[in-house]
Amino acid sequence: MGLCKVEKARRVLRAVKTLVFLITMLASLLLISAPIILVITDTLLPSALLSVSIPSLSVDTLSTHLKNYDFRYSLIDIPLISIIRSVAIFCVYCLCDGPRLSRGPYLGITLLCSVLSLVFVSIKAPYVFGAQVGLTEVALFMSSIVLAVGHIVVAYRISCRERRKLLIYKIDIEAVSACAKGFPTYNKLLQEVRVK
């Protein structure tokens, strides 16, 4: 009976350890792949909210909405802006390496796309909210704003992380090059001491 309890306790402990390991791996995956997850969310969430706002959304109704587009009333442009922003940021992120991620096109393009989309949404909001709007329309605007700010925050954090990496690599490269040269200053000091 006691052996059975010990075996059950081991199984529970093993399950808890596995769960902690999976949570840790998921958290590290989220931290490492934050730009990709944010791009996927930015592409899908506004489109899903638009489909809730327009119940009978299909290819035909989508083309009708695009043909009858009116800046003041149409909501079709919010998901399109999010998709364009996400595609541009993702393409630049994929093309950049460490130094460019630290202070280059990735942060600049992300800032540009996010700020332009924030300006667009801010100009459009008074027109749309002047009429009576529902909760899904508010959620659509808020998601676009939050995801644009999220892109900026993630890009800045990646930029800082890459700068720290470059600083560490620079220190290591200087240490390796000093070893490769055989510490010339040390040899020079040693020769001066021997002469004296």
BAFI-3210 file (N, C-alpha, C; in Angstrom, 3 decimals, decimal comma, padded with zeros to 6 digits):
// residues 196
n [1|2|3|4|5|6|7|8|9|10|11|12|13|14|15|16|17|18|19|20|21|22|23|24|25|26|27|28|29|30|31|32|33|34|35|36|37|38|39|40|41|42|43|44|45|46|47|48|49|50|51|52|53|54|55|56|57|58|59|60|61|62|63|64|65|66|67|68|69|70|71|72|73|74|75|76|77|78|79|80|81|82|83|84|85|86|87|88|89|90|91|92|93|94|95|96|97|98|99|100|101|102|103|104|105|106|107|108|109|110|111|112|113|114|115|116|117|118|119|120|121|122|123|124|125|126|127|128|129|130|131|132|133|134|135|136|137|138|139|140|141|142|143|144|145|146|147|148|149|150|151|152|153|154|155|156|157|158|159|160|161|162|163|164|165|166|167|168|169|170|171|172|173|174|175|176|177|178|179|180|181|182|183|184|185|186|187|188|189|190|191|192|193|194|195|196]
n.u [000,832|001,922|003,947|002,568|001,523|003,891|004,728|002,640|003,062|005,530|004,819|003,088|004,902|006,676|004,927|004,391|006,965|007,344|005,295|006,163|008,547|007,501|006,023|008,108|009,577|007,652|007,360|009,944|009,971|007,957|009,179|011,440|010,372|008,698|008,268|007,274|004,993|003,520|003,144|001,560|-000,694|-001,444|-002,177|-004,335|-006,216|-007,553|-008,878|-010,550|-012,154|-013,400|-014,888|-016,718|-018,008|-019,147|-021,425|-022,097|-019,715|-018,019|-016,264|-017,584|-019,084|-016,946|-015,619|-017,637|-017,700|-015,181|-015,493|-017,473|-016,199|-015,877|-014,195|-015,128|-017,021|-016,557|-015,110|-013,337|-010,763|-009,185|-008,352|-006,905|-004,856|-003,540|-002,657|-000,930|000,951|001,962|003,060|005,077|006,733|007,433|008,827|011,081|012,163|012,871|014,883|016,911|019,946|021,951|023,485|021,887|019,439|019,931|020,279|018,955|017,319|015,128|014,049|013,540|011,730|009,652|008,878|008,082|005,970|004,183|003,642|002,511|000,215|-001,038|-001,583|-003,357|-005,507|-006,177|-007,083|-009,270|-010,954|-012,646|-014,605|-015,855|-016,685|-018,427|-020,891|-023,349|-021,785|-020,795|-019,614|-017,765|-016,665|-015,291|-013,480|-012,094|-010,743|-009,253|-007,681|-006,088|-004,632|-003,335|-001,820|-000,139|001,376|002,464|004,144|006,114|007,186|008,193|010,064|011,840|012,769|014,035|015,992|017,514|018,349|019,936|021,904|023,153|024,153|025,978|027,769|028,811|029,956|031,834|033,556|034,504|035,718|037,770|039,230|039,999|041,498|043,560|044,793|045,568|047,492|049,444|049,698|051,078|051,677|052,237|054,496|056,216|056,476|057,675|060,148|061,202|061,520|063,458|065,641|066,202]
n.v [-001,207|001,249|001,416|001,817|004,381|005,880|005,508|006,807|009,396|009,919|009,921|012,114|014,132|013,930|014,676|017,321|018,443|018,096|019,752|022,271|022,474|022,558|024,960|026,783|026,442|027,310|029,979|030,964|030,563|032,340|034,758|034,782|034,552|036,744|038,896|037,464|036,175|038,436|039,564|037,597|037,723|040,377|040,221|038,433|039,081|041,746|041,152|039,052|040,403|042,203|040,432|039,626|042,003|042,462|040,354|038,645|038,162|037,677|036,777|038,126|040,109|041,409|042,469|044,191|045,947|047,084|048,352|050,223|051,890|054,156|056,552|057,623|055,859|053,187|050,132|048,391|049,078|049,078|046,354|045,863|047,789|046,811|044,320|045,078|046,564|044,511|042,698|044,270|044,814|042,194|041,271|042,973|042,268|039,596|039,947|041,209|041,054|040,573|043,176|044,939|044,591|045,764|048,561|049,669|049,163|047,571|048,569|051,186|050,891|049,590|051,555|053,585|052,326|051,670|054,165|055,577|054,007|054,390|057,136|057,137|055,596|057,215|059,537|058,517|057,560|059,610|060,078|057,574|057,000|059,045|058,328|055,926|053,290|049,858|047,397|045,717|047,310|049,221|047,499|046,702|049,064|049,546|047,225|047,530|049,828|049,000|046,833|048,138|049,751|047,658|046,476|048,474|048,431|045,790|045,840|047,765|046,497|044,257|045,565|046,689|044,309|043,161|045,114|044,813|042,217|042,662|044,328|042,598|040,678|042,324|042,912|040,324|039,775|041,651|040,645|038,142|038,939|040,237|038,103|036,649|038,249|037,965|039,493|042,212|044,561|043,647|042,085|044,104|045,637|043,737|043,417|045,965|045,916|043,948|045,179|047,219]
n.w [000,000|000,859|-001,007|-003,357|-002,946|-002,908|-005,541|-006,896|-005,951|-007,089|-009,792|-009,875|-009,135|-011,314|-013,358|-012,596|-012,826|-015,586|-016,535|-015,567|-017,015|-019,657|-019,529|-019,068|-021,440|-023,288|-022,484|-023,039|-025,789|-026,554|-025,839|-027,493|-030,067|-030,294|-032,227|-034,456|-033,470|-032,809|-035,337|-036,557|-034,879|-035,349|-037,974|-037,990|-035,879|-036,219|-038,625|-037,859|-036,000|-037,723|-039,280|-037,360|-036,946|-039,454|-040,290|-042,543|-044,092|-047,014|-050,050|-052,088|-050,672|-049,549|-051,793|-052,584|-050,412|-050,737|-053,217|-052,631|-050,876|-048,212|-046,487|-044,098|-043,016|-043,608|-042,456|-043,461|-044,075|-041,779|-040,973|-043,347|-043,228|-040,963|-041,912|-044,012|-042,559|-040,897|-042,778|-043,963|-041,715|-040,968|-043,247|-043,253|-040,785|-041,265|-043,157|-041,812|-039,868|-036,883|-036,420|-037,964|-036,783|-034,392|-034,691|-037,000|-040,088|-039,202|-036,724|-037,579|-039,800|-038,489|-036,630|-038,436|-039,941|-037,855|-036,635|-038,800|-039,236|-036,776|-036,929|-039,101|-038,045|-035,897|-037,169|-038,513|-036,498|-035,151|-037,149|-037,471|-034,863|-034,495|-035,407|-034,224|-032,610|-032,176|-029,790|-031,056|-033,069|-031,576|-030,344|-032,612|-033,427|-031,078|-030,945|-033,206|-032,518|-030,127|-031,071|-032,898|-031,180|-029,731|-031,675|-031,849|-029,253|-029,079|-031,189|-030,207|-027,884|-029,009|-030,451|-028,356|-027,102|-029,134|-029,344|-026,864|-027,200|-029,313|-027,996|-026,073|-027,779|-028,999|-026,893|-026,376|-028,859|-028,850|-026,706|-027,705|-029,941|-028,649|-027,363|-029,587|-030,689|-028,892|-026,561|-026,899|-025,478|-022,945|-023,478|-024,314|-021,965|-020,345|-021,631|-021,206|-018,430|-018,178|-019,426|-017,656]
ca.u [000,000|002,827|004,683|001,659|001,476|005,172|004,717|001,724|003,728|006,563|004,151|002,623|006,098|007,144|003,977|004,616|008,234|007,101|004,483|007,040|009,445|006,742|005,713|009,361|009,880|006,682|007,702|011,145|009,569|007,231|010,131|012,331|009,631|007,669|007,870|006,492|003,682|002,819|002,756|000,421|-001,842|-001,836|-002,808|-005,583|-007,185|-008,461|-009,729|-011,583|-013,093|-014,197|-015,873|-017,775|-018,745|-019,930|-021,726|-022,111|-018,513|-017,538|-015,475|-018,471|-019,356|-015,675|-015,409|-018,646|-017,218|-014,041|-015,998|-018,245|-015,392|-015,996|-013,273|-015,826|-017,904|-016,097|-014,135|-012,533|-009,377|-008,424|-007,599|-005,947|-003,698|-002,826|-001,977|000,186|001,947|002,577|003,884|006,283|007,602|007,941|009,836|012,314|012,701|013,502|016,065|017,937|020,739|022,234|023,754|020,753|018,360|020,284|020,086|018,863|016,046|014,009|013,437|013,056|010,530|008,593|008,398|007,389|004,688|003,289|003,208|001,590|-001,076|-001,659|-002,117|-004,525|-006,600|-006,578|-007,864|-010,517|-011,784|-013,752|-015,669|-016,584|-017,324|-019,468|-022,140|-023,488|-020,937|-020,908|-018,425|-016,776|-015,970|-014,336|-012,428|-011,296|-009,842|-008,320|-006,704|-005,135|-003,758|-002,498|-000,845|000,866|002,283|003,187|005,238|007,176|007,820|008,971|011,218|012,796|013,391|014,964|017,122|018,348|018,969|020,998|023,021|023,888|024,915|027,117|028,728|029,485|030,821|032,946|034,507|035,125|036,588|038,979|040,013|040,588|042,543|044,706|045,474|046,171|048,689|050,451|049,811|052,273|052,022|052,856|055,854|057,014|056,789|058,613|061,455|061,700|061,941|064,713|066,703|066,557]
ca.v [000,000|002,393|001,452|002,396|005,834|006,441|005,517|007,881|010,668|010,098|010,268|013,498|014,976|013,919|015,479|018,733|018,833|018,210|020,952|023,436|022,507|023,021|026,382|027,506|026,420|028,165|031,377|031,342|030,645|033,596|035,868|034,767|034,744|037,773|039,594|036,597|036,011|039,718|039,706|036,692|038,290|041,612|039,857|037,692|039,646|042,733|040,501|038,318|041,385|042,721|039,413|039,672|043,252|042,258|038,927|037,879|038,549|036,702|037,427|039,066|041,278|042,110|043,298|045,252|046,933|047,795|049,233|051,298|052,366|055,537|056,697|057,991|054,830|051,831|049,570|047,407|049,522|048,817|045,102|045,980|048,521|045,887|043,302|045,734|046,861|043,254|042,146|045,108|044,594|040,823|041,180|043,630|041,446|038,405|040,333|041,816|040,225|041,206|044,618|045,694|044,547|046,608|049,994|049,845|049,196|046,925|049,525|052,331|050,520|049,320|052,864|054,272|051,661|051,758|055,555|055,904|053,356|055,081|058,411|056,812|055,180|058,379|060,439|057,842|057,281|060,552|059,893|056,335|057,075|060,075|057,571|054,963|052,125|048,758|046,965|045,135|048,406|049,765|046,486|046,740|050,210|049,357|046,188|048,107|050,742|048,225|046,044|049,061|050,074|046,412|046,347|049,411|047,939|044,585|046,240|048,449|045,497|043,470|046,455|046,741|042,996|042,982|046,005|044,161|041,105|043,216|044,825|041,425|040,108|043,250|042,686|039,021|039,870|042,361|039,733|037,127|039,539|040,497|036,817|036,239|039,065|037,607|040,565|042,983|045,537|042,899|041,734|045,326|045,958|042,712|043,739|047,172|045,513|043,192|046,121|047,946]
ca.w [000,000|000,930|-002,276|-004,351|-002,683|-003,330|-007,004|-007,302|-005,649|-008,126|-011,038|-009,738|-009,179|-012,691|-014,142|-012,242|-013,448|-017,032|-016,742|-015,360|-018,170|-020,821|-019,336|-019,272|-022,874|-023,968|-022,172|-023,794|-027,187|-026,725|-025,767|-028,653|-031,312|-030,083|-033,452|-035,331|-032,838|-032,928|-036,742|-036,782|-034,168|-036,030|-039,238|-037,804|-034,929|-036,815|-039,634|-037,129|-035,448|-038,838|-039,661|-036,342|-037,188|-040,674|-040,146|-043,798|-044,825|-047,994|-051,096|-052,793|-049,827|-049,385|-052,991|-052,537|-049,433|-051,327|-054,279|-052,006|-049,751|-047,751|-045,362|-042,865|-042,473|-043,884|-041,505|-044,183|-044,179|-040,540|-041,134|-044,452|-042,692|-040,071|-042,721|-044,715|-041,525|-040,466|-043,856|-044,094|-040,548|-041,025|-044,312|-042,798|-039,694|-041,859|-043,930|-040,952|-038,983|-035,605|-036,430|-038,510|-035,792|-033,249|-034,932|-038,435|-040,806|-038,503|-035,797|-038,349|-040,561|-037,520|-036,147|-039,527|-040,225|-036,705|-036,450|-039,893|-038,988|-035,636|-037,429|-039,919|-037,166|-035,094|-038,024|-038,878|-035,314|-034,907|-038,137|-037,196|-033,552|-034,530|-035,523|-033,135|-032,894|-031,232|-029,056|-031,973|-033,760|-030,601|-030,204|-033,844|-033,337|-029,963|-031,289|-034,154|-031,772|-029,190|-031,829|-033,446|-030,061|-029,438|-032,652|-031,471|-028,019|-029,404|-031,999|-029,335|-027,010|-029,834|-030,738|-027,141|-026,911|-030,128|-028,976|-025,765|-027,786|-030,042|-027,007|-025,506|-028,821|-029,211|-025,800|-026,611|-030,022|-028,416|-025,869|-028,575|-030,766|-027,774|-027,173|-030,854|-030,917|-027,898|-025,580|-027,237|-024,425|-021,862|-023,927|-024,332|-020,562|-019,871|-022,199|-020,529|-017,083|-018,322|-019,764|-016,433]
c.u [000,864|003,614|003,850|001,569|002,755|005,226|003,804|002,351|004,812|005,937|003,666|003,802|006,654|006,229|004,162|005,909|008,076|006,314|005,320|007,996|008,724|006,395|006,953|009,728|008,936|006,985|008,930|010,841|008,838|008,172|011,001|011,570|008,513|007,304|006,981|005,083|002,868|002,348|001,542|-000,839|-002,357|-002,517|-004,203|-006,629|-008,087|-009,388|-010,860|-012,614|-013,963|-015,256|-016,990|-018,645|-019,640|-020,251|-021,627|-020,920|-018,074|-016,727|-016,321|-018,743|-018,089|-015,393|-016,430|-018,226|-016,049|-014,488|-016,724|-017,499|-015,633|-015,160|-014,009|-016,578|-017,367|-015,045|-013,181|-011,049|-008,547|-007,687|-006,577|-004,683|-002,871|-002,047|-000,773|001,315|002,691|003,497|005,176|007,256|008,217|009,025|011,160|012,966|013,431|014,799|017,209|018,670|021,014|022,488|022,585|019,564|018,656|020,010|019,920|017,471|014,880|013,300|012,853|011,772|009,369|008,008|007,580|006,014|003,706|002,768|002,237|000,218|-001,790|-002,273|-003,385|-005,727|-007,099|-007,408|-009,233|-011,480|-012,898|-014,906|-016,528|-017,343|-018,337|-020,836|-022,214|-022,695|-021,135|-019,586|-017,357|-016,007|-014,923|-013,169|-011,523|-010,288|-008,802|-007,269|-005,659|-004,139|-002,802|-001,444|000,219|001,875|003,095|004,338|006,411|007,928|008,698|010,207|012,275|013,514|014,390|016,194|018,061|019,065|020,126|022,179|023,847|024,724|026,145|028,185|029,504|030,426|032,023|034,002|035,231|036,082|037,871|039,854|040,705|041,702|043,765|045,491|046,206|047,449|049,763|050,691|051,048|052,648|052,714|054,286|056,760|057,413|057,811|060,024|062,035|062,211|063,277|065,870|067,164|067,306]
c.v [001,253|002,558|002,097|003,905|006,518|006,536|006,618|009,250|010,955|010,519|011,715|014,462|015,064|014,767|016,969|019,241|019,010|019,462|022,219|023,582|023,046|024,497|027,238|027,564|027,327|029,639|031,822|031,443|031,948|034,788|035,939|035,104|035,769|038,518|038,750|036,401|037,288|039,953|038,827|037,247|039,528|041,325|039,262|038,410|040,721|042,133|039,728|039,273|041,997|041,716|039,304|040,901|043,154|040,767|038,121|038,248|037,404|037,471|038,464|040,310|042,085|042,998|044,432|046,353|047,738|048,763|050,451|051,914|053,854|055,652|056,905|056,831|053,409|051,398|048,593|047,786|049,233|047,476|045,153|046,711|047,606|044,836|043,899|046,038|045,596|042,677|042,948|044,853|043,196|040,661|041,804|042,818|040,227|038,751|040,857|040,763|041,015|042,701|045,443|045,660|045,497|048,082|050,259|049,800|048,612|047,907|050,706|052,032|050,240|050,618|053,565|053,658|051,827|053,173|055,963|055,255|053,972|056,409|058,156|056,468|056,358|059,371|059,826|057,708|058,302|060,408|058,679|056,443|058,210|059,439|056,598|053,710|051,075|048,411|046,401|046,208|049,043|048,796|046,476|047,882|050,012|048,302|046,720|049,015|049,962|047,423|046,922|049,438|048,841|046,174|047,254|048,902|046,732|044,945|046,934|047,451|044,631|044,291|046,530|045,417|042,781|043,903|045,404|042,998|041,607|043,734|043,666|040,812|041,002|043,053|041,367|039,055|040,598|041,462|038,680|037,726|039,880|039,218|036,396|037,016|038,797|038,692|041,420|043,991|044,835|042,539|042,965|045,729|044,984|042,987|044,965|046,830|044,791|044,111|046,856|047,025]
c.w [000,000|-000,350|-003,378|-004,185|-003,137|-004,854|-007,539|-007,074|-006,682|-009,452|-010,998|-009,823|-010,594|-013,586|-013,864|-012,870|-014,953|-017,347|-016,583|-016,535|-019,407|-020,717|-019,565|-020,749|-023,653|-023,726|-022,953|-025,285|-027,470|-026,703|-027,010|-029,930|-031,165|-031,369|-034,363|-034,770|-032,967|-034,368|-037,046|-036,118|-034,883|-037,365|-039,017|-036,949|-035,545|-037,875|-038,962|-036,541|-036,542|-039,259|-038,633|-036,568|-038,420|-040,745|-041,441|-044,665|-045,731|-049,036|-051,842|-051,959|-049,584|-050,590|-053,061|-051,575|-049,997|-052,430|-053,693|-050,822|-049,482|-046,483|-044,047|-042,226|-042,621|-042,867|-042,175|-044,210|-042,935|-040,621|-042,270|-044,017|-041,793|-040,856|-043,440|-043,736|-041,120|-041,523|-044,010|-042,946|-040,598|-042,087|-043,875|-041,683|-040,242|-042,594|-043,059|-040,142|-037,707|-035,644|-036,966|-037,571|-034,639|-033,505|-036,423|-038,961|-040,014|-037,573|-036,557|-039,104|-039,614|-036,977|-037,220|-039,782|-039,074|-036,507|-037,551|-039,676|-037,796|-036,061|-038,238|-039,037|-036,329|-035,901|-038,332|-037,697|-035,087|-035,894|-037,796|-035,877|-033,454|-034,672|-034,349|-033,507|-031,814|-030,598|-029,991|-032,734|-032,846|-030,429|-031,430|-033,807|-032,234|-030,275|-032,251|-033,443|-030,871|-029,944|-032,480|-032,370|-029,678|-030,392|-032,265|-030,248|-028,308|-030,213|-031,147|-028,434|-027,782|-030,169|-029,547|-026,907|-027,875|-029,855|-027,850|-026,295|-028,518|-029,099|-026,400|-026,525|-029,076|-028,132|-026,013|-027,783|-029,655|-027,563|-026,719|-029,415|-029,917|-027,529|-028,439|-031,133|-029,869|-026,866|-025,829|-026,156|-023,268|-022,234|-023,914|-022,915|-019,993|-020,377|-021,508|-019,135|-017,165|-018,632|-018,519|-015,512]
res [m|g|l|c|k|v|e|k|a|r|r|v|l|r|a|v|k|t|l|v|f|l|i|t|m|l|a|s|l|l|l|i|s|a|p|i|i|l|v|i|t|d|t|l|l|p|s|a|l|l|s|v|s|i|p|s|l|s|v|d|t|l|s|t|h|l|k|n|y|d|f|r|y|s|l|i|d|i|p|l|i|s|i|i|r|s|v|a|i|f|c|v|y|c|l|c|d|g|p|r|l|s|r|g|p|y|l|g|i|t|l|l|c|s|v|l|s|l|v|f|v|s|i|k|a|p|y|v|f|g|a|q|v|g|l|t|e|v|a|l|f|m|s|s|i|v|l|a|v|g|h|i|v|v|a|y|r|i|s|c|r|e|r|r|k|l|l|i|y|k|i|d|i|e|a|v|s|a|c|a|k|g|f|p|t|y|n|k|l|l|q|e|v|r|v|k]
***
